Amino acid sequence: MNFPPQRKPNKFTRNHLHGSKYGSRNMDRVNTPFDKTNKLSSDDESIYLSDIVDDYSSSMKSRALVSFASALSGSVITSFFLSFFFSKPSGTLVAVLSSLFGMSCFGSGEFASVSRSLGVMAILLLQRIRQSTFAPKLFQYVTAAFAVRRRHPFPPVENPWTYRRDVPADPPFDMVQSLAGVSIAGGYMGWALAKVIPLVPGWITSLVTILVLCQTATRRSSQGDLVRYIGHSVVSALGEVKDAASEVALWRNLESFLGKLSFQLSSINQQYGVVSTTRVALVNLYEQLLSIINSIRQDMDETEGEQGIHKKSSLSNEFYFDD
């Protein structure tokens, strides 16, 4: 895969781009532009952040790559959030929103900046995933959990609660953070499982899954090693996403977009009174629904009363004829 030519490193990007192409991050790096010992001003930081996105958008071909990555990221994010509200997210809605993310990368404005930042962030994360050792280590712990190979404790001590990182080669493991990652993964797994099992609320399956996985994570066994490694990987992945989002100024661009969107919506509301009109329409709809419900309830009461009168009349007639 060919990427756009790299700019000549300057005082803002030299440390970031050192050692690998386009900012592949070293977990133990020091003296980066954002370290407290080398603090940049807000203007210098803006130049540093914009350089990364501009490098990936310097040509039409590279911008097309960023557009594809942005559309893919938009579809994943949209599907993820819609899955919490619908059992099966609408494919049409996901396709429309992902296309909006992708096509906006060729435009200008706040939303285009958000889309380009999202696309570049996805590319950075994919590069770091390729350089990571997650897949082979996961396979190692999975096979050990099924007794296919010898156990290698994770972390490399018998008691995970007492683990301390002594040298940079040791994994940056923390038991509390690992349990937090296990809870996140277990909660989502339980929520997805509830869609397969009928008549079971999602919060119940999520809670049960979290409790089972957290209890397994505390065991000193190969199964516990696997669950602890998954929790540690979830926390590490969230940290990578946070760092990548900061590097491409995603939060800053998103804040600018939301601020402008809020201002425009406020202007439209002041001009056309959308909020007040919507509130009045909802109140009228509620009153009409309440009136219909009361009418149906009154008709049901009258029907039950008439049936009771006819029943009493029939019983009286039967009693009269029996006599």
Solvent accessible surface area in square Angstrom, and as a share of the most:
residue,aa,sasa,rsa
1,M,170,0.76
2,N,125,0.64
3,F,36,0.15
4,P,6,0.04
5,P,112,0.70
6,Q,77,0.34
7,R,117,0.43
8,K,181,0.76
9,P,57,0.36
10,N,54,0.28
11,K,138,0.58
12,F,20,0.08
13,T,8,0.05
14,R,132,0.48
15,N,55,0.28
16,H,15,0.07
17,L,21,0.10
18,H,149,0.67
19,G,73,0.70
20,S,39,0.25
21,K,105,0.44
22,Y,3,0.01
23,G,0,0.00
24,S,12,0.08
25,R,48,0.17
26,N,94,0.48
27,M,110,0.49
28,D,64,0.33
29,R,87,0.32
30,V,126,0.72
31,N,84,0.43
32,T,11,0.06
33,P,3,0.02
34,F,75,0.31
35,D,42,0.22
36,K,197,0.84
37,T,125,0.73
38,N,56,0.29
39,K,147,0.62
40,L,30,0.15
41,S,62,0.40
42,S,81,0.52
43,D,105,0.55
44,D,40,0.21
45,E,39,0.18
46,S,44,0.29
47,I,81,0.41
48,Y,2,0.01
49,L,8,0.04
50,S,50,0.32
51,D,11,0.06
52,I,8,0.04
53,V,18,0.10
54,D,58,0.30
55,D,6,0.03
56,Y,1,0.00
57,S,12,0.08
58,S,70,0.45
59,S,52,0.34
60,M,138,0.62
61,K,149,0.63
62,S,7,0.05
63,R,65,0.24
64,A,47,0.36
65,L,41,0.20
66,V,0,0.00
67,S,12,0.08
68,F,135,0.56
69,A,8,0.06
70,S,0,0.00
71,A,23,0.18
72,L,93,0.46
73,S,18,0.11
74,G,0,0.00
75,S,24,0.15
76,V,93,0.53
77,I,74,0.37
78,T,15,0.08
79,S,40,0.26
80,F,85,0.35
81,F,118,0.49
82,L,28,0.14
83,S,14,0.09
84,F,76,0.32
85,F,157,0.65
86,F,117,0.49
87,S,93,0.60
88,K,173,0.73
89,P,37,0.24
90,S,58,0.37
91,G,55,0.53
92,T,102,0.59
93,L,76,0.38
94,V,21,0.12
95,A,53,0.41
96,V,88,0.50
97,L,57,0.28
98,S,14,0.09
99,S,55,0.36
100,L,95,0.47
101,F,39,0.16
102,G,5,0.05
103,M,145,0.65
104,S,21,0.14
105,C,0,0.00
106,F,91,0.38
107,G,37,0.36
108,S,105,0.68
109,G,41,0.39
110,E,52,0.23
111,F,49,0.20
112,A,4,0.03
113,S,33,0.21
114,V,9,0.05
115,S,0,0.00
116,R,37,0.13
117,S,1,0.00
118,L,8,0.04
119,G,0,0.00
120,V,0,0.00
121,M,17,0.08
122,A,16,0.12
123,I,10,0.05
124,L,0,0.00
125,L,32,0.16
126,L,98,0.49
127,Q,19,0.08
128,R,21,0.08
129,I,112,0.57
130,R,188,0.69
131,Q,111,0.49
132,S,55,0.35
133,T,77,0.45
134,F,86,0.36
135,A,68,0.53
136,P,85,0.53
137,K,89,0.38
138,L,47,0.24
139,F,125,0.52
140,Q,43,0.19
141,Y,17,0.07
142,V,51,0.29
143,T,16,0.09
144,A,7,0.05
145,A,12,0.10
146,F,151,0.63
147,A,92,0.71
148,V,111,0.64
149,R,110,0.40
150,R,197,0.72
151,R,69,0.25
152,H,87,0.39
153,P,49,0.31
154,F,11,0.05
155,P,1,0.00
156,P,76,0.48
157,V,55,0.32
158,E,97,0.43
159,N,41,0.21
160,P,5,0.03
161,W,124,0.44
162,T,86,0.50
163,Y,14,0.05
164,R,171,0.62
165,R,97,0.35
166,D,121,0.63
167,V,77,0.44
168,P,97,0.61
169,A,96,0.75
170,D,35,0.18
171,P,32,0.20
172,P,66,0.41
173,F,14,0.06
174,D,62,0.32
175,M,10,0.04
176,V,101,0.58
177,Q,95,0.42
178,S,1,0.01
179,L,36,0.18
180,A,51,0.39
181,G,0,0.00
182,V,2,0.01
183,S,35,0.23
184,I,96,0.49
185,A,21,0.16
186,G,0,0.00
187,G,17,0.16
188,Y,94,0.36
189,M,106,0.48
190,G,0,0.00
191,W,82,0.29
192,A,46,0.35
193,L,85,0.42
194,A,15,0.11
195,K,82,0.35
196,V,118,0.68
197,I,69,0.35
198,P,103,0.65
199,L,182,0.91
200,V,51,0.29
201,P,61,0.39
202,G,15,0.14
203,W,162,0.57
204,I,64,0.32
205,T,13,0.07
206,S,14,0.09
207,L,88,0.44
208,V,81,0.46
209,T,23,0.13
210,I,42,0.21
211,L,109,0.54
212,V,85,0.49
213,L,38,0.19
214,C,29,0.17
215,Q,110,0.49
216,T,20,0.12
217,A,0,0.00
218,T,57,0.33
219,R,112,0.41
220,R,131,0.48
221,S,25,0.16
222,S,17,0.11
223,Q,72,0.32
224,G,0,0.00
225,D,1,0.01
226,L,29,0.14
227,V,15,0.09
228,R,3,0.01
229,Y,12,0.04
230,I,62,0.32
231,G,0,0.00
232,H,27,0.12
233,S,20,0.13
234,V,34,0.19
235,V,41,0.24
236,S,39,0.25
237,A,53,0.41
238,L,95,0.47
239,G,30,0.29
240,E,31,0.14
241,V,58,0.33
242,K,134,0.57
243,D,46,0.24
244,A,0,0.00
245,A,0,0.00
246,S,56,0.36
247,E,8,0.04
248,V,0,0.00
249,A,14,0.11
250,L,13,0.07
251,W,135,0.47
252,R,104,0.38
253,N,33,0.17
254,L,56,0.28
255,E,128,0.57
256,S,57,0.37
257,F,46,0.19
258,L,91,0.45
259,G,43,0.41
260,K,98,0.42
261,L,69,0.34
262,S,66,0.43
263,F,144,0.60
264,Q,83,0.37
265,L,103,0.51
266,S,50,0.32
267,S,47,0.30
268,I,80,0.41
269,N,49,0.25
270,Q,148,0.66
271,Q,134,0.60
272,Y,147,0.56
273,G,22,0.21
274,V,70,0.40
275,V,76,0.44
276,S,56,0.36
277,T,85,0.49
278,T,66,0.38
279,R,139,0.51
280,V,88,0.51
281,A,54,0.42
282,L,107,0.53
283,V,72,0.42
284,N,67,0.34
285,L,92,0.46
286,Y,137,0.52
287,E,97,0.44
288,Q,109,0.48
289,L,92,0.46
290,L,78,0.39
291,S,67,0.43
292,I,97,0.49
293,I,88,0.45
294,N,74,0.38
295,S,56,0.36
296,I,94,0.48
297,R,144,0.53
298,Q,109,0.48
299,D,80,0.41
300,M,111,0.50
301,D,85,0.44
302,E,95,0.43
303,T,68,0.39
304,E,108,0.48
305,G,38,0.37
306,E,106,0.47
307,Q,113,0.50
308,G,30,0.29
309,I,119,0.60
310,H,130,0.58
311,K,135,0.57
312,K,145,0.62
313,S,56,0.36
314,S,52,0.34
315,L,102,0.51
316,S,70,0.45
317,N,78,0.40
318,E,104,0.47
319,F,141,0.59
320,Y,161,0.61
321,F,160,0.67
322,D,122,0.63
323,D,129,0.67
